[in-house]
Each structure stands twice: as structure tokens, then as C-alpha cells.
Amino acid sequence: ETGVTQSPTHLIKTRGQQVTLRCSSQSGHNTVSWYQQALGQGPQFIFQYYREEENGRGNFPPRFSGLQFPNYSSELNVNALELDDSALYLCASSSPRSGGDNEQFFGPGTRLTVL
Amino acid sequence: AQSVTQLDSQVPVFEEAPVELRCNYSSSVSVYLFWYVQYPNQGLQLLLKYLSGSTLVKGINGFEAEFNKSQTSFHLRKPSVHISDTAEYFCAVSAAGGSTLGRLYFGRGTQLTVWP
């Protein structure tokens, strides 16, 4: 069983550029959630995708967008990068169901630096 | 929505001493509660979770936590720490149903440093 993988590991961009981060979910999981973890902070929920549809969004501007593919892998896209976008971006996969196991499995993250 | 407060940003402790990392949550609905550990330059690893049932939850690496609904707390404990327990610990909460099922809300983290 393969765990959650993310690519790339590290990325350096300049302000105004666009970036795409990728995530492969764990086998059998149909839900992917993205989190932003700024330095010294806890992860913050960006959005969640369930069966290729956005299923909830945190307090992030529209320049943060995503996709989920039929194999349940996912992309996070950020347009018009700002310095404050510098963070560790974590992807987590799960198969949430009410009353049952709600564990999310996290990938190792992508460290984005915006100069 | 749900929120989490981790009361201590840093906890230093000597090896083999007991430790408690404090977590309080706020929610208007029933919740699931989690503790995650993050080692430097790594993702998050689940230590333990509370979904329902017994309020004392045992996890990996000798950690345990107790859910206290009246005090809205979920403190993490270990009776004897090792140097390898040095890491950042995050408490997280999610709704136990409804449209926000599966979304985690994290605290700001507690850095546990174990000294020899």
C-alpha cells in the first residue's frame, strides 16, 4: 500500500508567478484535503476535494484553486504569488464517513518559498 | 466552526520525566479529536484519536490522551519521555458529521524538547 506522496519537495518562486503542487492520495481514499502551514503555525485548511468536486473551502482567496482527478490525485494551484504564500503545503487523503474512522493521512509536504 | 487552543507553545522536560501537553477546543457540534506529531522537515503523523466511547485514548509511542467534554479539553500525556520524543505536537478537531466532516482545525502547536 502506497502512502500519500507530494511533489515537488521544495520550490522557489518569485512574487506574481504561478505554482502547481501535486498530491497522490493513499490507495482506496477518495478525498484529498490541502493545508497551508506557515512557519511556526499549525496547518490551516485550504480546501477539500471529494470525488473530483470541491467539498468545502477555508478562508483562502480565489487565487488558490485545485483539481482532483479520476484516480483521486490532486493539484493545488496558486496564482499571483505573494510573499506570505511561503509555507509548507500539506496534502492529506482520507475516506471520511460519519461515525467511523476519520483519520487523514498526510504527505511529507511541499516547501514553497516566494522571493 | 471549530477551533483549538494549545496552551503552551514550548514545553522543555528532562528525559524520563512525565509530560502533559494541553489542548482545549471550541465547537457547537460533536467533535472528533486528534493529536499529531511533526518531526523537523516532515509531514504529520497521527499519535492518537478520539472518535467516541472511552474517554481515555491510547496511542503510539506510549502517549495517551483524555477527552473531557465538560472542560472541552483533550490533553496529551506520557509518563516517561525519551529524547526521540522531541518534536512539534499538534492538537486538531473536526466535526463528527455534517458538511465539514473530514476538515481538521489545528492548534498552533507545542514544541516538546526533551533534554538528557
Interface residues (C-beta under 8 A of the other chain):
Chain A: V4 T31 S33 Y35 G40 Q41 G42 P43 Q44 F45 Q48 Y50 N55 G56 G58 L90 A92 S94 P96 R97 S98 G99 G100 D101 N102 E103 Q104 F105 F106 G107 P108 G109
Chain B: V4 Q6 Y32 F34 Y36 Q42 G43 L44 Q45 L46 K49 L51 S52 F90 A92 S94 A96 G97 S99 T100 L101 G102 R103 L104 Y105 F106 G107 R108 G109
